[in-house]
Amino acid sequence: MTPPPGTLLAAEDLRKSYGPTVALDGAGFSIHPGEVVAVMGPSGSGKSTLLHCLAGIVPPDSGSIVYDGRELAGMSDTERSALRRSEFGFVFQFGQLVPELTCVENVALPLRLNGRPRKEAERAALAWMQRLEVDDLAAKRPGEVSGGQGQRVAVARALVTEPRVIFADEPTGALDSLNGERVMELLTEAARSANAAVVLVTHEARVAAYSDREIVVRDGRSRDMERAI
């Protein structure tokens, strides 16, 4: 597959089954730098499986995924892991912060895993925490902060490596509407200012409203709503 010029991440005819259950049945996807794309659909439609395939976490049974001109299938496990540590960022529904670490240590963790010295990594972490309005929580542990604060810390952790693609899987699913709105504002503002692409999995229209474009996944198939209009 040769994606159109300017495409950062593209997938074509993705198929994935878990035993007799078909998760993806010919899904496709594309995104450009600085673009926010919402992947919508009901529970069990295949949208999270699509995200996991795009991120190189789960290999599809067939189909093609091209990131920055490179086929993910042609990379080794080590190369895909390196992508997830440096060029991909992740925000999950429940944050998945490490409870034993302070908030600043959580944000700095991806940099530390990439070999950055502790002080340097924590300086960068604090800068992102300030942008996400949680720098006052640096010394606290995840169990000592609210859900909305913890999710902002998780967003800072996703952005600290200055990734080119951010994968956000139901990032506001565990938050009330007010906290969810603020997390989405901060996530999309920070990503666009860094020219990072955002793949946003959600089933909520108010969250999808922060995107530039929507892709609906149903029964393992995808439909680009912009092209459908």
N, C-alpha and C positions, 0 to 999 in steps of 0.2 A: 504494500500500500504506500502511495506517495501522497501525503496530506497537502492541502492547498498552501500556498506561500503564507508565511506569518503564523501558521498553526503551531502551537507549542506542544499540545498533547492531543492525539487522535486515536480513535479505535473504530474498527469496522468488523461487522458480522461476528460479534462475540457470542460464544455459546459456552454454557457452563451448567453441568448437572451434578447433583449430589445423589448418587444412586438413581432411583426412578424419578426424583424430583428435578424438574427443569427450572433452573434459576435465571439463566439468560438464554434467549432464543433468537439470536441475530441482532443484538443491540449494537448501536453505533454512537459515537460521541466525538466532539471536537471542542477545543477551547484555545483562545489566544491569550498572550500575556496581558495582564491587567483586567481581564474579563472575569465576571462572576456569573457562573452558570448554576442554576438550581436544578437538581435532579429530583423530580417529584413522583409520587405514586403511592398507592396503598401499601399497607404492611404485606410483606411476602411477594411484592411485585418484582423484586430483583434489583432494587436501586442500591442497596448496600453492597450486594455482590458486585455490581458494576463498579462502584467506588473501589472496592478491594482489588479488583482486577486492574483498574487504571493505575492504582498505586503500586502494583507489583507485589502485593501481599499474597494474592491468590492467583495462580495461573489459570487462564481460560482453557477449556478443552480444545477450542479452535477459534480462529479469528486473529486479527492483527492489532497490536497496540504500538504506536510510534510516539516516543517522547523526544523532542528536539532532534528529530532526524534519525533516532536510534530505535530499533525494534527491541522491546522489552524481552521478547522470547529469546533473542540472541545474546542476552546478557547472562553472566553467571550469577549465582545467588549472592556472592560477595559484592558484585557490582550493583545489584538491585538494593542490597542492604545499604551500600554507600549512598545511593540516591535518596533513600528514605531518611538517612541521617543528615544530609546536607541540602539537597535540592527540593525535597518534599517536606511539608509540615503537616501536622495532624491535630485536629480538635475533635474530641469525642463527646458523646452526650453527657457523660458523668465526669469529664475532665481527666480522669485516670492519673491524678497526681500521685507521687510517691509519698505516702503518709509519714515516713520517717525523716524526710528532708524538709527543710524550711522552704517557703515559697520561692525565695531567690535561688536557692539550690535547685529547685525543680525547674525553674526557667533556664538556668545555666546548664542543666544536665546534657542537652544535645551538644552543646559546645564542648563540654568536658569529654563526652564520648568521642568527639572528633579530635581530641588531643590538645585543646586550648588550656593554658594554665588557669588555675582556679580564680585568681584575682581578676584576670582579664575577662574570663567568662562571666563572672559575677558583675563586673562593671557593665558589660553589654546587656546582661539580664536586667539590671536595675534601670537602664535607659529604656528598655521596652516596657518594663513594669510602670514606669512613669507615664509613658504614652498611653498605656491601658488603664491609668488611674488607680493602680494598686501598689505603688512603690512603698506606701506606708505599711504594707503587710509583709515586707521582705523577711523579717525575722520570725514570722508566725508559721506554724505548720498547717497543712490543709484542713485538719480537723478543727482548727480554731477560726476559720473564716466562713462566711456565708456561701451559699451555692453560687450566687451571682459573682461574688469576688473570686471564688475558686475557678470559675469558668473564664474569667478575664486573665487570671494567672495562666491557665491552660492556653489561651490565645497568645499570650506573650511568649510562652514556651514554643509554640508553633512557629512564631515569627522570628525568634532570636537568631536562627541560622540564616535569615534573609533568603528563605526558599523561593523557588520560582513557581511552585504549585502548592496550594494549601487545600487539603482534603478535610472537609468539615462534615461529620456524620451526626445529624440531629443535634447541632451544638447548643440549641436552646430548649431541647426536649424536657430537661429536668428543671427549668426555670419558670418563674411567673412571667407574665407578659411584660412588665416594666423592665425587669432584669434582662429578659430575652431581647427586647428592643435595644437596650444599651450595648449588650454584647455584640449584636449584629452591626450596629452603627460603628463601633470601634474596630471590629474585625474587617469590615468592608473598607472603611476609611484607610486603615493601616495597610491593607493589601493593595489597594489601588495606588496609594502613594509610593509603594515599593514596586509597582508594576508586576505584582504577583497575580497569578490566576487562582481563582477559588472554585473548587468543585464542592457545591453545597447540597448535601442530601437532606431533604426535609419533606414532611407531609403537610406543613402549615403554610397557607397562602400568605400570611403576614410576614413570614420569614423569607419566602420566595420573592416577595416584593422588593427585597434588597438586591436582587440579581439583575443582570443585564438581559438574561435570556433563560427560558425554562425548557427543560427536556422532561417529558413524562414517560415513565417506565410502567408498563402494564403487561403482565404475563410474560415477562422476560424480554419484551420488545420495547424499543425506544422510539419516541416521536419528538422531533424538534418543533416546538410550538411556533417559533418565529417563521420557519419555513412552511408551516402548515397554514399560516394566515393567508 
